[in-house]
Amino acid sequence: MEPYRFGDIAAFVAAVRSGSFTAAASGLGLTRSAVGKSIARLESQLGVRLLHRTTRKLSLTDEGAVVYERWRQILEELEDVDATMALRRSRPTGTLKLMTPPSFGQRHIMPLIHAYLKQWPELRTELWFTDRFVDLIEEGFDIAVRIGAPKDDSQILTRTVAWQQFVVCASPEYLAQRGTPRTPDDLARHDTIVYLNAERPRPWRLQTEQGPYLYEGPGRMNIDSSEAMRESALAGFGLAYLANYIVGDDLRAGTLVEVLQPFRPPPDPIRLVYPSKRHLTPRTRAFIDLVVEHWGDGAPWEPDTAPTD
């Protein structure tokens, strides 16, 4: 079968949209006769009539309605590609409004923001450091960093760019004095440093052969700051349950030591989240591209924590 001509399909869709061969011809820069020949060619190839023609108007046949809907979608997708490429070629402008969890943002998003602003000196940024859930569309954010599994939301797009792994760790001095826990049950005999979430201890989620294991404290120290927990662990005040993006450098330097590694919980995705608009703005696309460029081969804190298939 001879392949369909793109121009014939465009002529057919334009004729249906405008309601006449004359209007379609004007919009496409063709003659009315050329539009008619394109549609006749399609009908001959398909072996069916696509349009009812009268002196007053055009109307679709049942078969024409089927192919019109499909061809309309194809043309819109091609137009979408053209528009997206045009946006990617244009320079970012305006203010990027971004939200991120505080500790993660200060440690790992700020260096990317600095690189972003150096690359695009005419841009501005508005940064919000918060753990609260924010409606991006309602509050006008371009993009957010969120940690954990995504929620179902047709208005939001997400892209996983890294992984968070919680680990139980302590200073070498603390372990030398109190010993190293071998199983989660040993936690009851240790000093712990526990994160307070809305004034309640956040459970430590570990994984055993029997299933999930929760250690719920309370700890010897109960703190609502991950950074303060890290400082307390470094000072030898007990075991802490912290994300590797906070303590990765300490673990590599040996100033903190991971314990209970066989009982690590599954890692959590770190995602860029942005409104599901037809086209991303150049400033949002530029930031996503920069994150992927820096973390595409693995974020600096996660050499052994990304999940495998």
C-alpha positions as CSV (number, residue, x, y, z in Angstrom):
1,M,0.0,0.0,0.0
2,E,1.3,3.4,-0.9
3,P,2.2,5.5,2.2
4,Y,0.0,8.4,3.1
5,R,1.3,11.8,2.2
6,F,1.7,14.1,5.1
7,G,0.3,17.0,3.1
8,D,-2.9,15.1,2.3
9,I,-3.5,14.3,6.0
10,A,-2.9,18.0,6.9
11,A,-5.3,19.1,4.3
12,F,-8.0,16.7,5.5
13,V,-7.6,17.8,9.2
14,A,-7.7,21.4,8.2
15,A,-10.8,21.0,6.1
16,V,-12.6,19.3,9.0
17,R,-11.5,22.0,11.5
18,S,-12.4,24.9,9.3
19,G,-15.6,23.4,7.8
20,S,-14.7,24.1,4.1
21,F,-12.1,23.4,1.5
22,T,-11.7,27.2,0.8
23,A,-10.9,28.0,4.4
24,A,-8.5,25.0,4.7
25,A,-6.8,26.1,1.4
26,S,-6.3,29.6,2.7
27,G,-4.8,28.4,6.0
28,L,-2.4,26.0,4.3
29,G,-1.4,28.4,1.4
30,L,-2.9,26.0,-1.2
31,T,-5.7,26.2,-3.8
32,R,-9.2,24.8,-3.1
33,S,-8.6,22.3,-5.9
34,A,-5.4,21.0,-4.2
35,V,-7.2,20.4,-0.9
36,G,-9.9,18.5,-2.7
37,K,-7.4,16.4,-4.6
38,S,-5.6,15.6,-1.3
39,I,-8.8,14.3,0.3
40,A,-9.8,12.4,-2.8
41,R,-6.4,10.7,-2.7
42,L,-6.9,9.7,0.9
43,E,-10.4,8.3,0.2
44,S,-9.0,6.3,-2.7
45,Q,-6.2,4.8,-0.6
46,L,-8.6,3.9,2.3
47,G,-11.4,2.7,0.0
48,V,-14.0,4.7,2.0
49,R,-15.7,8.1,1.9
50,L,-14.4,10.4,4.6
51,L,-16.6,13.4,4.1
52,H,-20.2,14.3,3.2
53,R,-20.0,17.3,0.9
54,T,-22.8,19.7,0.3
55,T,-22.9,23.3,-1.0
56,R,-23.2,24.6,2.5
57,K,-20.9,22.5,4.7
58,L,-18.7,19.4,5.2
59,S,-19.5,16.7,7.6
60,L,-17.6,13.5,8.6
61,T,-18.7,10.0,7.7
62,D,-18.4,7.4,10.5
63,E,-15.1,6.2,8.9
64,G,-14.0,9.8,8.5
65,A,-14.6,10.5,12.2
66,V,-12.4,7.6,13.2
67,V,-9.4,8.6,11.0
68,Y,-9.8,12.3,11.8
69,E,-9.5,11.8,15.5
70,R,-6.3,9.7,15.0
71,W,-4.7,12.0,12.5
72,R,-5.6,15.1,14.5
73,Q,-3.7,13.6,17.5
74,I,-0.7,12.8,15.3
75,L,-0.5,16.3,14.0
76,E,-0.9,17.8,17.5
77,E,1.9,15.6,18.7
78,L,4.1,16.8,15.9
79,E,3.2,20.4,16.7
80,D,4.0,19.7,20.3
81,V,7.5,18.4,19.3
82,D,8.1,21.6,17.3
83,A,7.0,23.8,20.1
84,T,9.1,21.9,22.7
85,M,12.2,22.2,20.5
86,A,11.6,25.9,20.0
87,L,11.4,26.3,23.8
88,R,14.6,24.4,24.3
89,R,16.3,26.7,21.8
90,S,15.1,29.8,23.5
91,R,16.9,31.4,26.5
92,P,15.6,31.0,30.0
93,T,14.0,34.1,31.5
94,G,12.3,35.2,34.6
95,T,12.3,33.8,38.1
96,L,12.6,30.1,39.0
97,K,10.5,29.4,42.0
98,L,11.7,26.2,43.7
99,M,10.9,24.3,46.9
100,T,13.1,21.8,48.6
101,P,13.4,20.0,52.0
102,P,15.7,22.1,54.2
103,S,18.7,19.8,54.9
104,F,18.8,18.3,51.4
105,G,18.3,21.7,49.8
106,Q,21.1,23.4,51.8
107,R,23.6,20.6,51.2
108,H,22.8,19.6,47.6
109,I,20.4,21.9,45.8
110,M,22.2,25.2,46.7
111,P,25.4,24.2,44.8
112,L,23.2,23.5,41.8
113,I,21.4,26.8,42.1
114,H,24.8,28.6,42.2
115,A,25.8,26.8,39.0
116,Y,22.4,27.5,37.4
117,L,22.7,31.3,38.1
118,K,26.3,31.4,36.8
119,Q,25.2,29.7,33.6
120,W,22.2,32.0,33.2
121,P,23.2,35.4,34.7
122,E,19.9,37.0,33.6
123,L,17.8,34.6,35.7
124,R,16.6,35.0,39.3
125,T,15.6,32.3,41.8
126,E,13.1,32.2,44.7
127,L,14.0,29.3,47.0
128,W,11.7,27.9,49.8
129,F,13.2,25.4,52.3
130,T,10.3,23.5,53.9
131,D,9.2,20.0,54.7
132,R,5.5,20.8,54.4
133,F,3.5,19.6,51.4
134,V,2.8,22.4,49.0
135,D,0.4,22.5,46.1
136,L,2.8,23.6,43.3
137,I,0.1,24.8,40.9
138,E,-1.9,26.7,43.5
139,E,1.1,28.4,45.0
140,G,2.9,29.1,41.7
141,F,6.0,27.0,42.0
142,D,8.0,26.0,38.9
143,I,9.5,22.9,40.5
144,A,10.0,21.1,43.8
145,V,12.3,18.5,45.2
146,R,10.4,15.7,47.0
147,I,11.7,12.6,48.7
148,G,9.7,9.4,48.8
149,A,7.2,7.6,46.6
150,P,5.0,9.9,44.4
151,K,1.3,10.4,45.0
152,D,-1.2,9.9,42.2
153,D,-1.7,13.3,40.6
154,S,-2.4,13.8,36.9
155,Q,-1.5,17.5,37.2
156,I,2.1,16.7,38.3
157,L,5.0,15.2,36.5
158,T,8.0,13.6,38.4
159,R,11.5,12.6,37.5
160,T,13.6,10.5,39.8
161,V,17.2,12.0,39.9
162,A,18.7,10.3,42.9
163,W,18.1,8.0,45.9
164,Q,18.1,8.5,49.7
165,Q,19.2,5.6,51.9
166,F,18.6,5.8,55.7
167,V,21.5,4.3,57.8
168,V,22.1,3.7,61.5
169,C,25.4,5.2,62.4
170,A,27.5,6.3,65.4
171,S,31.0,7.7,66.1
172,P,33.9,5.3,66.5
173,E,34.3,6.6,70.1
174,Y,30.7,5.7,71.0
175,L,31.0,2.2,69.5
176,A,34.3,1.6,71.3
177,Q,32.6,2.4,74.7
178,R,29.2,0.8,74.2
179,G,29.8,-1.9,71.6
180,T,28.4,-2.4,68.1
181,P,24.7,-3.5,67.8
182,R,24.4,-6.7,65.7
183,T,20.6,-6.9,65.4
184,P,17.7,-4.4,65.6
185,D,16.8,-5.9,69.0
186,D,20.2,-4.5,70.4
187,L,18.9,-0.9,69.9
188,A,17.1,-1.2,73.2
189,R,20.5,-1.3,75.0
190,H,21.9,1.8,73.3
191,D,21.6,5.5,73.5
192,T,19.8,6.8,70.4
193,I,19.4,10.2,68.8
194,V,15.8,10.4,67.4
195,Y,14.2,12.8,65.0
196,L,11.1,14.7,66.2
197,N,8.4,15.1,63.5
198,A,5.6,17.3,64.7
199,E,6.7,16.6,68.3
200,R,6.6,12.8,67.8
201,P,9.6,10.5,67.4
202,R,10.0,9.4,63.8
203,P,10.4,5.6,63.8
204,W,13.5,3.9,62.5
205,R,12.4,1.6,59.7
206,L,14.6,-1.5,59.3
207,Q,14.2,-4.7,57.3
208,T,14.6,-8.2,58.7
209,E,14.0,-11.6,57.3
210,Q,10.7,-11.6,59.2
211,G,9.7,-8.3,57.7
212,P,9.8,-4.6,58.6
213,Y,11.1,-3.7,62.0
214,L,10.3,-0.4,63.7
215,Y,12.3,1.2,66.5
216,E,10.2,4.0,67.9
217,G,12.3,5.4,70.7
218,P,12.2,7.7,72.5
219,G,15.9,8.4,72.3
220,R,18.3,9.8,74.8
221,M,18.3,12.9,72.6
222,N,15.1,13.8,70.6
223,I,15.8,16.6,68.1
224,D,13.8,18.2,65.3
225,S,16.9,18.9,63.1
226,S,18.7,16.3,61.1
227,E,21.8,18.5,61.1
228,A,21.8,18.7,64.9
229,M,21.4,15.0,65.0
230,R,24.5,14.6,62.9
231,E,26.5,16.9,65.2
232,S,25.3,14.9,68.2
233,A,26.3,11.6,66.7
234,L,29.7,13.0,65.7
235,A,30.1,14.1,69.4
236,G,29.5,10.5,70.6
237,F,26.1,10.8,72.1
238,G,24.6,7.7,70.5
239,L,23.3,6.0,67.5
240,A,21.5,8.1,64.9
241,Y,19.2,7.1,62.0
242,L,20.0,9.5,59.2
243,A,19.9,9.8,55.4
244,N,23.1,9.1,53.5
245,Y,22.9,12.5,51.8
246,I,23.5,14.0,55.3
247,V,26.2,11.6,56.6
248,G,27.8,10.3,53.4
249,D,31.0,12.4,53.8
250,D,31.3,11.4,57.4
251,L,30.9,7.7,56.6
252,R,33.6,7.9,53.9
253,A,35.9,9.9,56.3
254,G,35.3,7.4,59.1
255,T,34.1,10.0,61.6
256,L,30.8,8.1,61.6
257,V,30.5,4.3,61.2
258,E,27.4,2.6,59.8
259,V,26.0,-0.3,61.9
260,L,23.2,-2.7,61.2
261,Q,23.9,-2.5,57.4
262,P,22.2,-5.9,56.6
263,F,19.0,-4.4,58.0
264,R,18.9,-1.3,55.8
265,P,15.4,-0.3,54.7
266,P,14.8,0.1,50.9
267,P,16.0,3.4,49.5
268,D,13.6,6.2,48.7
269,P,13.5,8.1,45.4
270,I,14.5,11.8,45.3
271,R,12.4,13.4,42.6
272,L,12.0,16.6,40.7
273,V,8.3,17.5,40.7
274,Y,6.7,20.1,38.3
275,P,3.3,21.0,37.0
276,S,2.1,19.0,34.0
277,K,1.9,21.8,31.5
278,R,1.9,21.3,27.8
279,H,5.4,22.7,27.6
280,L,8.0,23.3,30.3
281,T,9.3,26.8,30.5
282,P,12.9,27.2,29.4
283,R,14.0,28.1,33.0
284,T,12.5,24.9,34.4
285,R,13.9,22.8,31.6
286,A,17.3,24.4,32.1
287,F,17.3,23.5,35.8
288,I,16.2,19.9,35.1
289,D,18.9,19.5,32.5
290,L,21.6,20.9,34.9
291,V,20.5,18.4,37.7
292,V,20.7,15.5,35.2
293,E,24.1,16.7,34.0
294,H,25.5,16.7,37.5
295,W,23.8,13.6,38.9
296,G,23.3,11.5,35.8
297,D,26.0,9.1,36.7
298,G,24.9,9.0,40.4
299,A,24.7,11.6,43.1
300,P,27.8,12.1,45.2
301,W,26.3,10.6,48.4
302,E,24.8,7.4,46.8
303,P,27.6,5.2,45.4
304,D,26.0,2.0,46.7
305,T,22.4,2.9,47.4
306,A,20.6,3.2,44.1
307,P,18.3,0.1,43.6
308,T,19.0,-2.4,41.0
309,D,16.6,-4.3,38.8
